[in-house]
Amino acid sequence: MVLENKGVRTVTVITDRFTALARAQACALQKSGLAFLVIPHPLGGLKEAEVQAAVKVALERLSKQLAASAGKEAGACLPPEREIQPERLTFSDPQQAADYFYRQGWTDGLPVVLPTEKALEEFLRHAGTRQPQEVIGRMPPRWADVTVEKVAVNCILAGCLPEYLPVVLAGVEAVLDPRFNLNGVQSTTHPCGVLLIVNGPAAGKLEINAGHNCFGQGWRANATIGRAMRLILQNIGGGVPGLLDKSTMGQPGKYSYCVAENEAESPWPPFHVERGYPREASTVTVVAAEAPHNVNDHGSTDAEGILTTIAGTMATTGNNNLYHQGDAFLFLGPEHAATIAGDGWSKEDVRRFLFARARVPASKMSPGQLAHIKSWLPDAAGYVDENQTIGICREAADLNILVAGGAGKHSAWIPTFGLSYSVTRPIA
């Protein structure tokens, strides 16, 4: 059938590359009768004549579909699938079990740790007062219930230690905050992964790396906490690559993306204190983040020199932050941070400088892309300033600054999905 609103029949228009996502969303939201008009992909980047031709064909098909669809059911939505429902499974050997999990689509392609009953009991002991069947929320785009037990199962699969569970639970609560826009993050064509940033005593206690190679390999806590979040997004939320996760290219951070702030070598208050938490609290912040973009400056000896280099790295024409929504992140290496703070600069000074200097000349934007971005903005009048440049954030406050990494004259600029704001939650 076609859904009716006061007698008006409606049809939802989608492209053929997003049919599975649209039907899964309709099913999860109990709109299984929603009718779809499927048109060829893509929509973006078409020339005007091509758009006019496509619209003409679509309107003709829409008229026929509306006339013919009264009283008929729309195409069946895709049912929720691939979600791990805790149950007893018996295998003759571990390899058979690992192969079974892979065939079910419950892994990220890498080997997993098998979630035995004994392991699950141990993990749940680290859930505090939370009960196994407690529902934390519903996770899009499948909109399945997230329970403490399901989170624990995915932590085991990822190779976590039991004491990591509270960090992951806090991260799950954070991504379910509406400000994070997890539905968009899970189904976008953008390559964002969910970056978890841990602050406070928990980072040291759990040995979450904040120093050398902090975004790289070698640390169990970073690797498995980040991986647990990815498996939860896939196995509970339905973010299966190519099916509901529509990222065009993806990036390695979608396997695992977790770091701690290097509070010991930061010349400024830690990030979670800026967010209103006491220094002795432990928190996790979630960010819909691209991969880190390295900033190499071995030559500058003062704050302005280093920040000029960083501003040039940030001012690129292809990042989503140019859409002036969401926030972005800059991780300063300890040596760069020491030089900047040594010149008397605060984080607020850094934000103001970069907001003024990290700007893209409008002449470097194609007319089509510039018009497209403006079409997203509620008020596009001031998008290009009097100097014909465009800022990478809506305002200076949208740029978050942290310290991470080890020795060396490097920092990292991390653009984000843009249609999402980072969220911080305390770790119980």
N, C-alpha and C positions, 0 to 999 in steps of 0.2 A: 504494500500500500504506500501511498504518498502521505507524508505527514501533513496535517491540515491545521491552519491557524485562522480561526474565524471564517472557515470555508475557503481559504486561499491555499491551493496546493503549491508545494515548494519542491525544488530540486537543488541539490548541492553540486556545484561544479568542481571537479577535480581533474588532474592530469593522469595519464595512464601509468606513470611511474609511481604514483602515490595511492593506488587503489587499495592495496593491502592495509596501509596505514589508516586510510579513511574508514574502511569497513571495521577494522579493529577498534578504532575510537568510537564509532557508532555503537558497536556491540557493547563495549565497556560502559558507555554512558546510557545504555538501555534505550537506544534510538535505532533498533534493528530494522525498523521500517523505513528508514531514511533513504530516499531515492537519490541516485547519483547520475550526473551527466559526465561521462568520461571523455575528455578531449586530449589530443596529442600533446606530449611534452616536447619542448619547453615552452614557457610563456615569456620569460625574461630574455632580453637580447634580440628580440625579433624586430625587423624593420617595420615601418608604419604600414606599408602595403601588405606585409605578411600578417600583421595584427588584424587589419581590416578584413582580410580574406578568412582568417581563422574565426573571427567574431561572426561573420556572416554564416559560416557553416554551423557554428555552435548554436546560434539563435534558431536556425532552421531545425536542427536536431532537438533543441529544447522545446520548441513549439509542438513538434510531433510527440515528444515524450510526455509532455503535460497532458496532451489530448488523449493519449493511449493508456496512461498509467492509473486512471481512476479505478479504485477497487482492486488493483493488482499489487502484489508485494514486490518490493525492490529486491535487488540481488542480496543474497544472504551475507551477513557480515562474517568476518573471520572470528572464530571463537578464541578465547584466551588459550594459549598453548605454550609449551616449553617451560612452564613454571614448576619449580620443585615443590611438590606437596609432600611434606614429611610423612614417610611411611617406611615400613620394614622391607628391605630388599636383601636378597641373599645371593651371593656369588661364589663360584668355586675357587677363584683366585683374584688377586688385586688387579691384574691387567685386564681381566674380563670386565671388572667393575669400571675401571677407567675408560675402557672402550665404550661401555654402555652409556656412561655419563656424556662422553663426547657425542655419540650418536643422537642422544636426546637433546643436544644443543645447550647443555648446562655448563659448558666450559668456555673459556676465552680462546681455545685452541691449544693452550698449554696443559701439561699434566696437572691434575688436582689431587688434593689430599682427601681421602674418602671420609665422609662424615659418619663415623660409627656412633652407636648409642652411647658408648662410654665417653667419647670425645664431646658429644653434645651435652651430656650431663655436666662435664667439667666447664664448658663454656657458659652454660646457663647459671652456674654458681657465681659468675662474674657479672651477672645482670642486676645485682643488688636486689631490691624489692620487686623488680618487674617480673611478671609472670610470663611463661613461655607463649601463651596465646594472647597476650596483650597486643591490641592493634595500635600501632604507632600512627598509621594513616594509610591513605590509598595512593599508590605510586603509578603515575602515568608513564607511557601512553596506554598501558593495559588497564590501569586503574585497579590493580589487585591490592588486597589488604596486605600491609607489611606488618608481620608479627615479630616479636622478639626472637622466637624460635627460628623463623625463616632467616633472619639476619644472622643468627649464630651459625646456621647450616652453611651459609655462603662464606662466612669468616673461616670456617674449617676448610672448605673447598680451596680457599685462597692461600692457605698455609699460615694463617694467623696463629699467634699464641692466645690462650684464653683471656689474658689480661688486656688484650687489644679491644675486646668487645665493647667496653664503654665508649671508646673513641669512635668506633664505627656507628654505634647507636646514636651518638650525638650528631655525627655527620648525616645520618639518615634523617633525623629530625630537621636538620638545617636544609637539606635539599627539598624537603616537603613544604617548606615555607613558601607561600605564594609569591613572594618577592623574587625567589630564585627562578621561577618559571620553568620548572622541571619538564613540563610537557613540551615546551619549546626546545629546551636543551636536548631532550631525548630524541626528538624527531627532526631536528634541523639538518640542513645540508652543510652547515658550518662544521669545522673539524674539532669543536671544543670537547675537551674531556673535563671531568669533575676533579679539580685540584683541591686537596684537603691540606690546610695549613694548621699546624698544631702549635699552640702557645701554652706557656705556664709549666709548672713542675712535671706534669705528665709527660712532656716531651723528653725531658732528661731521664725520668724513671723508666720509660719504655724504650729508651735509646733510639729515638727518632732523629735521623741525621739532619743537622742544620749547618754542617760545615762543608769540608771538601766534598765535591761531587754530590751535593745534596739533592739534585734533581736526577741523579744517575743511579747506577746499580750498586749493590754491595751491602745493603742494610735491610735486614728482614722486616723491621717494623714499617719502614717506608714502602717497601715493595708489596707487602701483604695487606696492609691497611688500605692502600690505594686500590689494590686488586680486588679486595673484598667489596669495595664500593662499586666497582665496575660489574662484578658478578651479580650484585643485588640489583643494579639498574637493569641488567639483562634478564636475570632469571625471575625476578619479581615484577619489575616495571615493564618488561617486554621490549627493552631496547636491543632487539636482535639485529645485527648488521644486515642491511639490505632489505629487511622486512619492515620493521618499525623505526629502526635507527637509519635515517636516510643521509648520513654524512657522505658528501661527495667523495672525499679522499681520506678522512680520518687522520690520525697522527698517533705516535707511540704513547703519548700520555693517556690515551683511551684504554690502554692495558692497565696502567697503574700510575697514580699521580698524587704523591703525598710528600710533604716536607715540613720541617719545623723552622720557626724563625730563630736566627742566631742571636738570641737575646744577650748572651754573655759578651758579645763583641759589638753590640749596637750602642752608639752614643746617645740614643734617644729612648724614650719609654717604649716598651714593646707594643705590638699591634693590638693585642686584646685589651690593654689598658686604655688605648685610644678609643676603643669601642665600649668603654664604660665598665669593664670588669676589673676587680682588684688584681694586683700583680700576682698574688698567691693563688689565684684561680687558674684552672686549666680549661682551655677552650679549643674548639675546632671551627675553622672557617671554610666554607665551600665556595668555590669560584668556577664558573663555566669558562675555562681557560684554554687558549691556544698553547702550543709548545713555547718554552722560553726562547727569546731572541737575544743572542749574546751581544753585549756592548763591550768592546775592547778599547780601553784608553790607558795606555802606558806612558803617554807623554805629558798630559796635563798635570799641573802641580797645585792647582787651586780649585775651589768649588765651581766657579763659573766655567772653567775649561772643561771639567768632567761633565757638567750638566749640559753644556753646549753639545758635546758628543752624544749624550743620551737623548737630547731633544731631536737631533738629526736621525737617530735610530727609530724613534717613536713616530716621526712624521712621515708615514708611508701611506700611499693612496689606497691600498687594498684592505686595510683592517676594518673590522666591524665597528670599532669605537668611533669612527667617523660618522656613524649614524646618530651620535649624540644621545645614546641611551645606555644605561648600565654603567658600571665602573670598571676600572682597569688597574693593573698592578705593576709596580716597579720593585724589583728586588736588588738592592744595592749590595755589592760585595763589601766585606768589612773594611778593606783598604780605601775604596772609594768613599764609603760612609765616613771613615775617620778623617779624610782630607776635607770633605764637605763640612762636617761638624766642627773641625778644627778652625775653619774660617768663620765660625760663629753662626752658621746657617741652621735653622730649625727645619723640621719636616714641612711646616707650613711655608717657609721660605722656598723650599725646593718645589713644592706644589705650584706656588705662584710663578716661579721662574719657568717651569716646564709648561705650564698652561699658556704662558705668553710666548714661549719660543718653539714649542713642539707643534708647529702649524704647517699645514700643507698648502702650497700655493694653488689657488683655484685653477690656474693655467695648466697644472699637471693632472687635473681631473678631466676625463672625457666629458663632453656636454651631456651625453646620455646618462652616465653614471651620476653626474652632479644633479641632474633633474630627478633621477630615481631616488637618490638619498633625500632630496628636499621633499619629495612626495610623502616620505615617512614622518616628517616633522610636523608637530602641531603648529609651530610658528617658525617658518623658514626665512623670515625677513632678515634676521641677523646672522644667518648661517655663515655667510661669507662676510668677513669684517671689512673695515674701511681700507685695509691694506691688501684686500683681495686674497686673504688666507683663511684657512679653515682649521679650527682646533680639533684635537683628537678626543676631547671630552666636552660635555655640556658645560661643566664648571670645574674649577680647580679641585673642589672637594671630592670629585669623582675619581681622583687619582690616589690610590693607596700605596704607601711606601713602607717597605720592610727591609730588614737586613738578613742576608743569608749567604752561605758559601764560606770558602776558606781563603788562604793567601793568594794574592794575584790581583791584577788591575782589571777585573772583569765585573760586570753587573748583568742583570737580565731584565728585559722588558717583556711583559706578558700581556698581549692584547686579549680581549675576552669576546664572548658571544655577542655582547652588546645589549641584547634584549633580556637581560638578567642582571640582578644585583647580588653581590656576595652576601652571605648570611653567616653569622657567628652564633654558636651555641655552647653552653658550658658542658664540660665532661663530668658526668656524675661520678 
